[in-house]
Amino acid sequence: MIKELWKVVKEGNKEGKKVWQAINKLTERVDNLIKAVSELKQAVNELREITKQHGERIDRLEKAVIELTQAVSELREIKKEHEKEYIN
């Protein structure tokens, strides 16, 4: 009877070791996933900042284009006035 119980205990220990090995592997994988998620969060935050900066640059460029368009219109008007004065 004791031999049989000891055999069960030994088999249980073998299975227990396998379970702990599997748990350790899973824990390592979870740790790696947590690290990867953290890195992804950092990358997303960096991309958000870059996107914000690009948006600000686009706004400045749009304003510059509007100003240049207005300046070209004014120059056209000045040219027309000069043409009227000197050609006619």
SEFIZA-3560 file (N, C-alpha, C; in Angstrom, 3 decimals):
REM SEFIZA-3560
<numar><xx>0.822</xx><yy>-1.197</yy><zz>0.000</zz><atom>N</atom></numar>
<numar><xx>0.000</xx><yy>0.000</yy><zz>0.000</zz><atom>CA</atom></numar>
<numar><xx>0.866</xx><yy>1.262</yy><zz>0.000</zz><atom>C</atom></numar>
<numar><xx>1.889</xx><yy>1.289</yy><zz>0.840</zz><atom>N</atom></numar>
<numar><xx>2.758</xx><yy>2.462</yy><zz>0.903</zz><atom>CA</atom></numar>
<numar><xx>3.510</xx><yy>2.618</yy><zz>-0.409</zz><atom>C</atom></numar>
<numar><xx>3.945</xx><yy>1.487</yy><zz>-0.980</zz><atom>N</atom></numar>
<numar><xx>4.642</xx><yy>1.552</yy><zz>-2.264</zz><atom>CA</atom></numar>
<numar><xx>3.737</xx><yy>2.156</yy><zz>-3.335</zz><atom>C</atom></numar>
<numar><xx>2.490</xx><yy>1.777</yy><zz>-3.320</zz><atom>N</atom></numar>
<numar><xx>1.540</xx><yy>2.309</yy><zz>-4.301</zz><atom>CA</atom></numar>
<numar><xx>1.333</xx><yy>3.812</yy><zz>-4.096</zz><atom>C</atom></numar>
<numar><xx>1.206</xx><yy>4.202</yy><zz>-2.839</zz><atom>N</atom></numar>
<numar><xx>1.048</xx><yy>5.636</yy><zz>-2.542</zz><atom>CA</atom></numar>
<numar><xx>2.294</xx><yy>6.416</yy><zz>-2.952</zz><atom>C</atom></numar>
<numar><xx>3.449</xx><yy>5.864</yy><zz>-2.670</zz><atom>N</atom></numar>
<numar><xx>4.701</xx><yy>6.518</yy><zz>-3.038</zz><atom>CA</atom></numar>
<numar><xx>4.797</xx><yy>6.658</yy><zz>-4.559</zz><atom>C</atom></numar>
<numar><xx>4.358</xx><yy>5.659</yy><zz>-5.275</zz><atom>N</atom></numar>
<numar><xx>4.348</xx><yy>5.690</yy><zz>-6.740</zz><atom>CA</atom></numar>
<numar><xx>3.432</xx><yy>6.820</yy><zz>-7.227</zz><atom>C</atom></numar>
<numar><xx>2.280</xx><yy>6.957</yy><zz>-6.623</zz><atom>N</atom></numar>
<numar><xx>1.328</xx><yy>8.017</yy><zz>-6.986</zz><atom>CA</atom></numar>
<numar><xx>1.940</xx><yy>9.383</yy><zz>-6.704</zz><atom>C</atom></numar>
<numar><xx>2.625</xx><yy>9.485</yy><zz>-5.554</zz><atom>N</atom></numar>
<numar><xx>3.270</xx><yy>10.754</yy><zz>-5.190</zz><atom>CA</atom></numar>
<numar><xx>4.352</xx><yy>11.104</yy><zz>-6.212</zz><atom>C</atom></numar>
<numar><xx>5.158</xx><yy>10.117</yy><zz>-6.578</zz><atom>N</atom></numar>
<numar><xx>6.221</xx><yy>10.362</yy><zz>-7.567</zz><atom>CA</atom></numar>
<numar><xx>5.623</xx><yy>10.804</yy><zz>-8.902</zz><atom>C</atom></numar>
<numar><xx>4.586</xx><yy>10.113</yy><zz>-9.335</zz><atom>N</atom></numar>
<numar><xx>3.934</xx><yy>10.484</yy><zz>-10.601</zz><atom>CA</atom></numar>
<numar><xx>3.323</xx><yy>11.875</yy><zz>-10.494</zz><atom>C</atom></numar>
<numar><xx>2.755</xx><yy>12.152</yy><zz>-9.332</zz><atom>N</atom></numar>
<numar><xx>2.195</xx><yy>13.485</yy><zz>-9.097</zz><atom>CA</atom></numar>
<numar><xx>3.274</xx><yy>14.549</yy><zz>-9.150</zz><atom>C</atom></numar>
<numar><xx>4.435</xx><yy>14.247</yy><zz>-8.588</zz><atom>N</atom></numar>
<numar><xx>5.542</xx><yy>15.202</yy><zz>-8.632</zz><atom>CA</atom></numar>
<numar><xx>5.994</xx><yy>15.451</yy><zz>-10.064</zz><atom>C</atom></numar>
<numar><xx>6.051</xx><yy>14.375</yy><zz>-10.867</zz><atom>N</atom></numar>
<numar><xx>6.440</xx><yy>14.537</yy><zz>-12.270</zz><atom>CA</atom></numar>
<numar><xx>5.434</xx><yy>15.427</yy><zz>-12.993</zz><atom>C</atom></numar>
<numar><xx>4.160</xx><yy>15.159</yy><zz>-12.770</zz><atom>N</atom></numar>
<numar><xx>3.116</xx><yy>15.959</yy><zz>-13.412</zz><atom>CA</atom></numar>
<numar><xx>3.135</xx><yy>17.388</yy><zz>-12.875</zz><atom>C</atom></numar>
<numar><xx>3.379</xx><yy>17.513</yy><zz>-11.569</zz><atom>N</atom></numar>
<numar><xx>3.466</xx><yy>18.843</yy><zz>-10.964</zz><atom>CA</atom></numar>
<numar><xx>4.597</xx><yy>19.659</yy><zz>-11.569</zz><atom>C</atom></numar>
<numar><xx>5.734</xx><yy>19.004</yy><zz>-11.794</zz><atom>N</atom></numar>
<numar><xx>6.871</xx><yy>19.687</yy><zz>-12.423</zz><atom>CA</atom></numar>
<numar><xx>6.500</xx><yy>20.156</yy><zz>-13.833</zz><atom>C</atom></numar>
<numar><xx>5.802</xx><yy>19.302</yy><zz>-14.556</zz><atom>N</atom></numar>
<numar><xx>5.373</xx><yy>19.666</yy><zz>-15.910</zz><atom>CA</atom></numar>
<numar><xx>4.434</xx><yy>20.872</yy><zz>-15.866</zz><atom>C</atom></numar>
<numar><xx>3.540</xx><yy>20.852</yy><zz>-14.895</zz><atom>N</atom></numar>
<numar><xx>2.603</xx><yy>21.970</yy><zz>-14.761</zz><atom>CA</atom></numar>
<numar><xx>3.364</xx><yy>23.250</yy><zz>-14.437</zz><atom>C</atom></numar>
<numar><xx>4.304</xx><yy>23.166</yy><zz>-13.486</zz><atom>N</atom></numar>
<numar><xx>5.084</xx><yy>24.365</yy><zz>-13.129</zz><atom>CA</atom></numar>
<numar><xx>5.934</xx><yy>24.858</yy><zz>-14.293</zz><atom>C</atom></numar>
<numar><xx>6.490</xx><yy>23.945</yy><zz>-15.063</zz><atom>N</atom></numar>
<numar><xx>7.257</xx><yy>24.341</yy><zz>-16.252</zz><atom>CA</atom></numar>
<numar><xx>6.351</xx><yy>25.073</yy><zz>-17.244</zz><atom>C</atom></numar>
<numar><xx>5.153</xx><yy>24.536</yy><zz>-17.433</zz><atom>N</atom></numar>
<numar><xx>4.198</xx><yy>25.178</yy><zz>-18.342</zz><atom>CA</atom></numar>
<numar><xx>3.807</xx><yy>26.559</yy><zz>-17.806</zz><atom>C</atom></numar>
<numar><xx>3.591</xx><yy>26.655</yy><zz>-16.505</zz><atom>N</atom></numar>
<numar><xx>3.239</xx><yy>27.946</yy><zz>-15.897</zz><atom>CA</atom></numar>
<numar><xx>4.384</xx><yy>28.941</yy><zz>-16.071</zz><atom>C</atom></numar>
<numar><xx>5.614</xx><yy>28.473</yy><zz>-15.859</zz><atom>N</atom></numar>
<numar><xx>6.774</xx><yy>29.358</yy><zz>-16.028</zz><atom>CA</atom></numar>
<numar><xx>6.898</xx><yy>29.853</yy><zz>-17.472</zz><atom>C</atom></numar>
<numar><xx>6.680</xx><yy>28.953</yy><zz>-18.424</zz><atom>N</atom></numar>
<numar><xx>6.728</xx><yy>29.350</yy><zz>-19.835</zz><atom>CA</atom></numar>
<numar><xx>5.641</xx><yy>30.381</yy><zz>-20.143</zz><atom>C</atom></numar>
<numar><xx>4.446</xx><yy>30.132</yy><zz>-19.637</zz><atom>N</atom></numar>
<numar><xx>3.345</xx><yy>31.074</yy><zz>-19.863</zz><atom>CA</atom></numar>
<numar><xx>3.623</xx><yy>32.419</yy><zz>-19.208</zz><atom>C</atom></numar>
<numar><xx>4.203</xx><yy>32.372</yy><zz>-18.011</zz><atom>N</atom></numar>
<numar><xx>4.546</xx><yy>33.614</yy><zz>-17.314</zz><atom>CA</atom></numar>
<numar><xx>5.562</xx><yy>34.408</yy><zz>-18.125</zz><atom>C</atom></numar>
<numar><xx>6.550</xx><yy>33.724</yy><zz>-18.668</zz><atom>N</atom></numar>
<numar><xx>7.564</xx><yy>34.383</yy><zz>-19.501</zz><atom>CA</atom></numar>
<numar><xx>6.921</xx><yy>35.006</yy><zz>-20.742</zz><atom>C</atom></numar>
<numar><xx>6.020</xx><yy>34.274</yy><zz>-21.358</zz><atom>N</atom></numar>
<numar><xx>5.330</xx><yy>34.792</yy><zz>-22.543</zz><atom>CA</atom></numar>
<numar><xx>4.465</xx><yy>36.006</yy><zz>-22.197</zz><atom>C</atom></numar>
<numar><xx>3.780</xx><yy>35.937</yy><zz>-21.070</zz><atom>N</atom></numar>
<numar><xx>2.962</xx><yy>37.072</yy><zz>-20.633</zz><atom>CA</atom></numar>
<numar><xx>3.854</xx><yy>38.283</yy><zz>-20.373</zz><atom>C</atom></numar>
<numar><xx>4.992</xx><yy>38.059</yy><zz>-19.721</zz><atom>N</atom></numar>
<numar><xx>5.934</xx><yy>39.155</yy><zz>-19.473</zz><atom>CA</atom></numar>
<numar><xx>6.402</xx><yy>39.784</yy><zz>-20.789</zz><atom>C</atom></numar>
<numar><xx>6.693</xx><yy>38.932</yy><zz>-21.769</zz><atom>N</atom></numar>
<numar><xx>7.109</xx><yy>39.440</yy><zz>-23.089</zz><atom>CA</atom></numar>
<numar><xx>5.990</xx><yy>40.235</yy><zz>-23.750</zz><atom>C</atom></numar>
<numar><xx>4.759</xx><yy>39.746</yy><zz>-23.612</zz><atom>N</atom></numar>
<numar><xx>3.615</xx><yy>40.470</yy><zz>-24.184</zz><atom>CA</atom></numar>
<numar><xx>3.416</xx><yy>41.819</yy><zz>-23.496</zz><atom>C</atom></numar>
<numar><xx>3.575</xx><yy>41.840</yy><zz>-22.176</zz><atom>N</atom></numar>
<numar><xx>3.439</xx><yy>43.095</yy><zz>-21.434</zz><atom>CA</atom></numar>
<numar><xx>4.491</xx><yy>44.092</yy><zz>-21.914</zz><atom>C</atom></numar>
<numar><xx>5.717</xx><yy>43.607</yy><zz>-22.100</zz><atom>N</atom></numar>
<numar><xx>6.790</xx><yy>44.474</yy><zz>-22.596</zz><atom>CA</atom></numar>
<numar><xx>6.460</xx><yy>44.985</yy><zz>-23.999</zz><atom>C</atom></numar>
<numar><xx>5.974</xx><yy>44.098</yy><zz>-24.850</zz><atom>N</atom></numar>
<numar><xx>5.629</xx><yy>44.489</yy><zz>-26.221</zz><atom>CA</atom></numar>
<numar><xx>4.504</xx><yy>45.518</yy><zz>-26.223</zz><atom>C</atom></numar>
<numar><xx>3.510</xx><yy>45.322</yy><zz>-25.385</zz><atom>N</atom></numar>
<numar><xx>2.396</xx><yy>46.274</yy><zz>-25.307</zz><atom>CA</atom></numar>
<numar><xx>2.902</xx><yy>47.631</yy><zz>-24.830</zz><atom>C</atom></numar>
<numar><xx>3.802</xx><yy>47.611</yy><zz>-23.858</zz><atom>N</atom></numar>
<numar><xx>4.376</xx><yy>48.856</yy><zz>-23.356</zz><atom>CA</atom></numar>
<numar><xx>5.132</xx><yy>49.596</yy><zz>-24.462</zz><atom>C</atom></numar>
<numar><xx>5.898</xx><yy>48.850</yy><zz>-25.247</zz><atom>N</atom></numar>
<numar><xx>6.638</xx><yy>49.444</yy><zz>-26.360</zz><atom>CA</atom></numar>
<numar><xx>5.675</xx><yy>49.993</yy><zz>-27.413</zz><atom>C</atom></numar>
<numar><xx>4.598</xx><yy>49.269</yy><zz>-27.668</zz><atom>N</atom></numar>
<numar><xx>3.602</xx><yy>49.739</yy><zz>-28.631</zz><atom>CA</atom></numar>
<numar><xx>2.919</xx><yy>51.018</yy><zz>-28.146</zz><atom>C</atom></numar>
<numar><xx>2.619</xx><yy>51.070</yy><zz>-26.849</zz><atom>N</atom></numar>
<numar><xx>2.018</xx><yy>52.281</yy><zz>-26.295</zz><atom>CA</atom></numar>
<numar><xx>2.947</xx><yy>53.467</yy><zz>-26.479</zz><atom>C</atom></numar>
<numar><xx>4.231</xx><yy>53.252</yy><zz>-26.224</zz><atom>N</atom></numar>
<numar><xx>5.208</xx><yy>54.327</yy><zz>-26.390</zz><atom>CA</atom></numar>
<numar><xx>5.267</xx><yy>54.769</yy><zz>-27.853</zz><atom>C</atom></numar>
<numar><xx>5.268</xx><yy>53.809</yy><zz>-28.765</zz><atom>N</atom></numar>
<numar><xx>5.303</xx><yy>54.134</yy><zz>-30.191</zz><atom>CA</atom></numar>
<numar><xx>4.058</xx><yy>54.907</yy><zz>-30.606</zz><atom>C</atom></numar>
<numar><xx>2.903</xx><yy>54.501</yy><zz>-30.098</zz><atom>N</atom></numar>
<numar><xx>1.648</xx><yy>55.198</yy><zz>-30.409</zz><atom>CA</atom></numar>
<numar><xx>1.703</xx><yy>56.633</yy><zz>-29.894</zz><atom>C</atom></numar>
<numar><xx>2.215</xx><yy>56.812</yy><zz>-28.678</zz><atom>N</atom></numar>
<numar><xx>2.327</xx><yy>58.165</yy><zz>-28.130</zz><atom>CA</atom></numar>
<numar><xx>3.271</xx><yy>59.028</yy><zz>-28.964</zz><atom>C</atom></numar>
<numar><xx>4.374</xx><yy>58.435</yy><zz>-29.418</zz><atom>N</atom></numar>
<numar><xx>5.298</xx><yy>59.170</yy><zz>-30.282</zz><atom>CA</atom></numar>
<numar><xx>4.619</xx><yy>59.545</yy><zz>-31.599</zz><atom>C</atom></numar>
<numar><xx>3.861</xx><yy>58.604</yy><zz>-32.157</zz><atom>N</atom></numar>
<numar><xx>3.154</xx><yy>58.882</yy><zz>-33.409</zz><atom>CA</atom></numar>
<numar><xx>2.102</xx><yy>59.971</yy><zz>-33.219</zz><atom>C</atom></numar>
<numar><xx>1.440</xx><yy>59.968</yy><zz>-32.067</zz><atom>N</atom></numar>
<numar><xx>0.464</xx><yy>61.023</yy><zz>-31.778</zz><atom>CA</atom></numar>
<numar><xx>1.145</xx><yy>62.386</yy><zz>-31.758</zz><atom>C</atom></numar>
<numar><xx>2.313</xx><yy>62.463</yy><zz>-31.135</zz><atom>N</atom></numar>
<numar><xx>3.041</xx><yy>63.727</yy><zz>-31.060</zz><atom>CA</atom></numar>
<numar><xx>3.481</xx><yy>64.171</yy><zz>-32.454</zz><atom>C</atom></numar>
<numar><xx>3.978</xx><yy>63.241</yy><zz>-33.234</zz><atom>N</atom></numar>
<numar><xx>4.396</xx><yy>63.563</yy><zz>-34.605</zz><atom>CA</atom></numar>
<numar><xx>3.199</xx><yy>64.025</yy><zz>-35.415</zz><atom>C</atom></numar>
<numar><xx>2.059</xx><yy>63.340</yy><zz>-35.278</zz><atom>N</atom></numar>
<numar><xx>0.846</xx><yy>63.726</yy><zz>-35.996</zz><atom>CA</atom></numar>
<numar><xx>0.401</xx><yy>65.119</yy><zz>-35.591</zz><atom>C</atom></numar>
<numar><xx>0.493</xx><yy>65.419</yy><zz>-34.306</zz><atom>N</atom></numar>
<numar><xx>0.130</xx><yy>66.753</yy><zz>-33.817</zz><atom>CA</atom></numar>
<numar><xx>1.036</xx><yy>67.806</yy><zz>-34.439</zz><atom>C</atom></numar>
<numar><xx>2.336</xx><yy>67.526</yy><zz>-34.462</zz><atom>N</atom></numar>
<numar><xx>3.283</xx><yy>68.466</yy><zz>-35.064</zz><atom>CA</atom></numar>
<numar><xx>2.999</xx><yy>68.651</yy><zz>-36.551</zz><atom>C</atom></numar>
<numar><xx>2.701</xx><yy>67.565</yy><zz>-37.238</zz><atom>N</atom></numar>
<numar><xx>2.389</xx><yy>67.659</yy><zz>-38.667</zz><atom>CA</atom></numar>
<numar><xx>1.121</xx><yy>68.482</yy><zz>-38.887</zz><atom>C</atom></numar>
<numar><xx>0.127</xx><yy>68.286</yy><zz>-38.013</zz><atom>N</atom></numar>
<numar><xx>-1.103</xx><yy>69.074</yy><zz>-38.120</zz><atom>CA</atom></numar>
<numar><xx>-0.827</xx><yy>70.560</yy><zz>-37.956</zz><atom>C</atom></numar>
<numar><xx>0.040</xx><yy>70.884</yy><zz>-36.998</zz><atom>N</atom></numar>
<numar><xx>0.394</xx><yy>72.290</yy><zz>-36.784</zz><atom>CA</atom></numar>
<numar><xx>1.126</xx><yy>72.853</yy><zz>-38.001</zz><atom>C</atom></numar>
<numar><xx>2.012</xx><yy>72.067</yy><zz>-38.576</zz><atom>N</atom></numar>
<numar><xx>2.743</xx><yy>72.502</yy><zz>-39.778</zz><atom>CA</atom></numar>
<numar><xx>1.786</xx><yy>72.694</yy><zz>-40.946</zz><atom>C</atom></numar>
<numar><xx>0.845</xx><yy>71.780</yy><zz>-41.091</zz><atom>N</atom></numar>
<numar><xx>-0.139</xx><yy>71.895</yy><zz>-42.179</zz><atom>CA</atom></numar>
<numar><xx>-0.960</xx><yy>73.167</yy><zz>-42.003</zz><atom>C</atom></numar>
<numar><xx>-1.353</xx><yy>73.461</yy><zz>-40.762</zz><atom>N</atom></numar>
<numar><xx>-2.100</xx><yy>74.697</yy><zz>-40.500</zz><atom>CA</atom></numar>
<numar><xx>-1.291</xx><yy>75.920</yy><zz>-40.914</zz><atom>C</atom></numar>
<numar><xx>-0.005</xx><yy>75.921</yy><zz>-40.552</zz><atom>N</atom></numar>
<numar><xx>0.854</xx><yy>77.060</yy><zz>-40.932</zz><atom>CA</atom></numar>
<numar><xx>1.001</xx><yy>77.156</yy><zz>-42.452</zz><atom>C</atom></numar>
<numar><xx>1.139</xx><yy>76.005</yy><zz>-43.103</zz><atom>N</atom></numar>
<numar><xx>1.255</xx><yy>76.011</yy><zz>-44.566</zz><atom>CA</atom></numar>
<numar><xx>-0.026</xx><yy>76.507</yy><zz>-45.225</zz><atom>C</atom></numar>
<numar><xx>-1.173</xx><yy>76.104</yy><zz>-44.694</zz><atom>N</atom></numar>
<numar><xx>-2.448</xx><yy>76.573</yy><zz>-45.238</zz><atom>CA</atom></numar>
<numar><xx>-2.557</xx><yy>78.090</yy><zz>-45.116</zz><atom>C</atom></numar>
<numar><xx>-2.157</xx><yy>78.619</yy><zz>-43.969</zz><atom>N</atom></numar>
<numar><xx>-2.187</xx><yy>80.067</yy><zz>-43.780</zz><atom>CA</atom></numar>
<numar><xx>-1.236</xx><yy>80.754</yy><zz>-44.753</zz><atom>C</atom></numar>
<numar><xx>-0.052</xx><yy>80.171</yy><zz>-44.948</zz><atom>N</atom></numar>
<numar><xx>0.917</xx><yy>80.750</yy><zz>-45.874</zz><atom>CA</atom></numar>
<numar><xx>0.377</xx><yy>80.731</yy><zz>-47.302</zz><atom>C</atom></numar>
<numar><xx>-0.288</xx><yy>79.657</yy><zz>-47.686</zz><atom>N</atom></numar>
<numar><xx>-0.862</xx><yy>79.564</yy><zz>-49.035</zz><atom>CA</atom></numar>
<numar><xx>-1.947</xx><yy>80.627</yy><zz>-49.213</zz><atom>C</atom></numar>
<numar><xx>-2.759</xx><yy>80.809</yy><zz>-48.195</zz><atom>N</atom></numar>
<numar><xx>-3.807</xx><yy>81.839</yy><zz>-48.268</zz><atom>CA</atom></numar>
<numar><xx>-3.177</xx><yy>83.219</yy><zz>-48.428</zz><atom>C</atom></numar>
<numar><xx>-2.131</xx><yy>83.499</yy><zz>-47.633</zz><atom>N</atom></numar>
<numar><xx>-1.455</xx><yy>84.790</yy><zz>-47.721</zz><atom>CA</atom></numar>
<numar><xx>-0.813</xx><yy>84.976</yy><zz>-49.089</zz><atom>C</atom></numar>
<numar><xx>-0.177</xx><yy>83.928</yy><zz>-49.591</zz><atom>N</atom></numar>
<numar><xx>0.447</xx><yy>84.019</yy><zz>-50.919</zz><atom>CA</atom></numar>
<numar><xx>-0.600</xx><yy>84.216</yy><zz>-52.012</zz><atom>C</atom></numar>
<numar><xx>-1.719</xx><yy>83.532</yy><zz>-51.895</zz><atom>N</atom></numar>
<numar><xx>-2.797</xx><yy>83.690</yy><zz>-52.876</zz><atom>CA</atom></numar>
<numar><xx>-3.307</xx><yy>85.129</yy><zz>-52.875</zz><atom>C</atom></numar>
<numar><xx>-3.467</xx><yy>85.684</yy><zz>-51.678</zz><atom>N</atom></numar>
<numar><xx>-3.912</xx><yy>87.076</yy><zz>-51.576</zz><atom>CA</atom></numar>
<numar><xx>-2.862</xx><yy>88.023</yy><zz>-52.162</zz><atom>C</atom></numar>
<numar><xx>-1.580</xx><yy>87.733</yy><zz>-51.889</zz><atom>N</atom></numar>
<numar><xx>-0.512</xx><yy>88.580</yy><zz>-52.422</zz><atom>CA</atom></numar>
<numar><xx>-0.482</xx><yy>88.520</yy><zz>-53.944</zz><atom>C</atom></numar>
<numar><xx>-0.676</xx><yy>87.349</yy><zz>-54.518</zz><atom>N</atom></numar>
<numar><xx>-0.699</xx><yy>87.207</yy><zz>-55.979</zz><atom>CA</atom></numar>
<numar><xx>-1.879</xx><yy>87.979</yy><zz>-56.554</zz><atom>C</atom></numar>
<numar><xx>-3.023</xx><yy>87.900</yy><zz>-55.900</zz><atom>N</atom></numar>
<numar><xx>-4.196</xx><yy>88.650</yy><zz>-56.366</zz><atom>CA</atom></numar>
<numar><xx>-3.911</xx><yy>90.153</yy><zz>-56.340</zz><atom>C</atom></numar>
<numar><xx>-3.293</xx><yy>90.609</yy><zz>-55.258</zz><atom>N</atom></numar>
<numar><xx>-2.955</xx><yy>92.029</yy><zz>-55.164</zz><atom>CA</atom></numar>
<numar><xx>-1.968</xx><yy>92.437</yy><zz>-56.246</zz><atom>C</atom></numar>
<numar><xx>-0.975</xx><yy>91.588</yy><zz>-56.502</zz><atom>N</atom></numar>
<numar><xx>-0.004</xx><yy>91.888</yy><zz>-57.561</zz><atom>CA</atom></numar>
<numar><xx>-0.670</xx><yy>91.929</yy><zz>-58.938</zz><atom>C</atom></numar>
<numar><xx>-1.622</xx><yy>91.070</yy><zz>-59.163</zz><atom>N</atom></numar>
<numar><xx>-2.358</xx><yy>91.089</yy><zz>-60.434</zz><atom>CA</atom></numar>
<numar><xx>-3.122</xx><yy>92.403</yy><zz>-60.587</zz><atom>C</atom></numar>
<numar><xx>-3.744</xx><yy>92.836</yy><zz>-59.501</zz><atom>N</atom></numar>
<numar><xx>-4.482</xx><yy>94.103</yy><zz>-59.545</zz><atom>CA</atom></numar>
<numar><xx>-3.529</xx><yy>95.266</yy><zz>-59.813</zz><atom>C</atom></numar>
<numar><xx>-2.383</xx><yy>95.256</yy><zz>-59.136</zz><atom>N</atom></numar>
<numar><xx>-1.394</xx><yy>96.318</yy><zz>-59.350</zz><atom>CA</atom></numar>
<numar><xx>-0.915</xx><yy>96.297</yy><zz>-60.796</zz><atom>C</atom></numar>
<numar><xx>-0.679</xx><yy>95.100</yy><zz>-61.326</zz><atom>N</atom></numar>
<numar><xx>-0.231</xx><yy>94.964</yy><zz>-62.719</zz><atom>CA</atom></numar>
<numar><xx>-1.287</xx><yy>95.530</yy><zz>-63.664</zz><atom>C</atom></numar>
<numar><xx>-2.560</xx><yy>95.208</yy><zz>-63.417</zz><atom>N</atom></numar>
<numar><xx>-3.632</xx><yy>95.714</yy><zz>-64.269</zz><atom>CA</atom></numar>
<numar><xx>-3.665</xx><yy>97.241</yy><zz>-64.236</zz><atom>C</atom></numar>
<numar><xx>-3.519</xx><yy>97.797</yy><zz>-63.035</zz><atom>N</atom></numar>
<numar><xx>-3.526</xx><yy>99.261</yy><zz>-62.908</zz><atom>CA</atom></numar>
<numar><xx>-2.353</xx><yy>99.880</yy><zz>-63.661</zz><atom>C</atom></numar>
<numar><xx>-1.190</xx><yy>99.267</yy><zz>-63.531</zz><atom>N</atom></numar>
<numar><xx>-0.008</xx><yy>99.788</yy><zz>-64.241</zz><atom>CA</atom></numar>
<numar><xx>-0.190</xx><yy>99.676</yy><zz>-65.760</zz><atom>C</atom></numar>
<numar><xx>-0.745</xx><yy>98.571</yy><zz>-66.191</zz><atom>N</atom></numar>
<numar><xx>-0.979</xx><yy>98.396</yy><zz>-67.628</zz><atom>CA</atom></numar>
<numar><xx>-1.937</xx><yy>99.466</yy><zz>-68.140</zz><atom>C</atom></numar>
<numar><xx>-2.967</xx><yy>99.765</yy><zz>-67.365</zz><atom>N</atom></numar>
<numar><xx>-3.926</xx><yy>100.800</yy><zz>-67.769</zz><atom>CA</atom></numar>
<numar><xx>-3.244</xx><yy>102.149</yy><zz>-67.870</zz><atom>C</atom></numar>
<numar><xx>-2.380</xx><yy>102.449</yy><zz>-66.899</zz><atom>N</atom></numar>
<numar><xx>-1.715</xx><yy>103.745</yy><zz>-66.874</zz><atom>CA</atom></numar>
<numar><xx>-0.703</xx><yy>103.900</yy><zz>-67.990</zz><atom>C</atom></numar>
<numar><xx>0.097</xx><yy>102.870</yy><zz>-68.226</zz><atom>N</atom></numar>
<numar><xx>1.224</xx><yy>103.009</yy><zz>-69.153</zz><atom>CA</atom></numar>
<numar><xx>0.924</xx><yy>102.517</yy><zz>-70.557</zz><atom>C</atom></numar>
<numar><xx>-0.020</xx><yy>101.645</yy><zz>-70.723</zz><atom>N</atom></numar>
<numar><xx>-0.335</xx><yy>101.144</yy><zz>-72.059</zz><atom>CA</atom></numar>
<numar><xx>-1.374</xx><yy>102.041</yy><zz>-72.719</zz><atom>C</atom></numar>
<numar><xx>-2.328</xx><yy>102.516</yy><zz>-71.967</zz><atom>N</atom></numar>
<numar><xx>-3.393</xx><yy>103.343</yy><zz>-72.537</zz><atom>CA</atom></numar>
<numar><xx>-2.987</xx><yy>104.755</yy><zz>-72.562</zz><atom>C</atom></numar>
//
